């Protein structure tokens, strides 16, 4: 069942990306989807059927503009820091803890943090994420750092992936 759902997701993505129902395009999509599932099916979504839960879909769709808003805010923050003559930055690598349990949830969190200018996920080890932060505000306060960097994303990601 897992492979079938993975195949359906892959072929749907293929058809959306190519936007063509020509026989050659559909056959190529089927072949590529089968190969992708065969070669990388074990690292694909666990319990992929859960993604079709209407509540999870709602939160997933809501997450997109939410993430874009925080990316926009972070862009202005980084632009301010770059254009300010005093260059108010204090870069460093900080350790934060996440409450997300699933690998997919942690991956989405890490990517959301990395997409937000001024932060970059360096590594994930268990429940700890190591983040390069352009302006470290708290020294050795993992809880405050976690809330500042990841808290805004974890609230919604927990509803999607947990």
C-alpha positions in Angstrom: 0.0 0.0 0.0 2.9 2.4 0.8 4.4 1.9 -2.6 1.1 2.5 -4.3 0.6 5.8 -2.5 4.1 6.9 -3.2 3.6 6.1 -6.9 0.4 8.1 -7.0 2.0 11.1 -5.3 5.0 10.9 -7.7 2.8 10.6 -10.9 0.6 13.4 -9.7 3.6 15.6 -9.2 4.9 14.6 -12.6 1.7 15.5 -14.3 1.5 18.9 -12.4 5.1 19.7 -13.4 4.8 18.7 -17.0 1.2 19.9 -17.4 0.8 17.5 -20.3 -1.3 14.4 -21.0 0.5 13.5 -24.2 1.1 9.7 -24.2 4.9 10.1 -24.2 4.9 12.4 -21.2 2.5 10.1 -19.3 4.6 7.0 -20.0 7.8 8.8 -19.0 6.1 9.9 -15.8 5.0 6.4 -15.0 8.5 5.0 -15.7 10.2 7.7 -13.6 7.7 7.3 -10.8 8.2 3.5 -10.7 12.0 3.9 -10.7 11.8 6.6 -8.0 9.6 4.4 -5.7 11.8 1.4 -6.4 15.1 3.1 -5.7 14.1 5.6 -2.9 10.8 4.2 -1.5 12.4 3.4 1.8 13.4 7.0 2.5 10.1 8.4 1.2 7.2 9.3 3.6 6.3 7.0 6.4 2.6 6.6 6.7 2.0 8.6 3.5 -1.8 8.0 3.8 -1.9 10.3 6.8 -1.1 13.2 4.4 -4.7 12.9 3.0 -6.2 13.7 6.4 -8.3 16.8 5.8 -7.1 18.5 9.0 -3.4 17.9 8.1 -4.1 19.2 4.6 -5.7 22.3 6.0 -2.7 23.0 8.3 -0.3 22.2 5.4 -2.0 24.7 3.1 -2.1 27.2 5.9 1.6 26.7 6.6 2.7 28.0 3.1 1.6 31.7 3.6 2.6 31.5 7.2 6.2 30.5 6.2 6.2 33.1 3.4 5.3 35.8 6.0 8.2 34.9 8.2 10.6 34.7 5.2 9.5 38.3 4.3 10.0 39.6 7.9 13.4 37.9 8.0 14.4 39.4 4.7 13.7 42.9 6.1 15.6 42.1 9.2 18.7 40.9 7.3 18.5 43.9 4.9 18.4 46.2 7.9 21.5 44.5 9.4 23.4 44.7 6.1 22.5 48.3 5.3 23.1 49.6 8.9 26.5 51.3 9.1 27.1 49.7 12.5 26.4 46.2 11.1 24.5 44.9 14.2 25.3 41.2 13.8 26.5 38.7 16.2 26.8 35.4 14.3 27.2 32.1 15.9 26.0 28.5 15.9 23.4 27.7 18.5 21.8 24.5 19.6 18.0 24.3 19.8 15.7 21.5 20.8 12.7 20.5 18.8 9.5 18.8 20.1 8.9 17.2 16.7 9.3 13.4 16.7 9.1 12.4 13.1 12.0 12.7 10.7 9.8 14.4 8.1 8.7 17.0 10.7 12.3 17.7 11.6 13.2 18.0 8.0 10.4 20.5 7.3 11.5 22.4 10.4 15.1 22.4 9.3 14.2 23.6 5.8 11.9 26.3 7.1 14.6 27.6 9.3 17.1 27.5 6.4 14.7 29.3 4.1 14.3 32.1 6.6 17.2 34.6 5.9 19.6 35.0 8.8 19.5 31.3 9.8 20.9 28.1 8.4 20.4 24.6 9.7 23.8 23.0 10.0 23.0 19.6 11.5 20.2 17.5 13.1 21.2 15.1 15.9 18.2 13.5 17.6 16.0 16.2 18.9 18.8 18.8 18.6 19.2 21.2 15.7 22.4 23.2 15.2 21.6 26.5 13.6 23.9 29.2 12.3 22.2 32.4 13.4 23.1 35.9 12.2 22.3 37.6 15.5 22.7 35.4 18.5 20.5 37.0 21.2 20.8 34.5 24.0 24.0 32.9 25.3 23.5 29.2 26.3 19.8 29.5 26.8 18.5 26.6 24.7 14.9 27.2 25.5 14.9 30.8 24.5 16.8 30.1 21.4 14.5 27.3 20.5 11.4 29.5 20.9 13.0 32.4 19.0 14.1 30.3 16.0 11.8 27.3 15.7 8.8 28.0 18.0 6.8 29.8 15.4 7.2 26.9 12.9 6.8 24.0 15.4 3.3 25.0 16.3 1.9 24.3 12.9 4.4 21.5 11.9 3.3 19.5 14.9 -0.3 19.6 13.7 0.8 18.4 10.2 3.4 15.7 11.0 2.7 14.4 14.5 
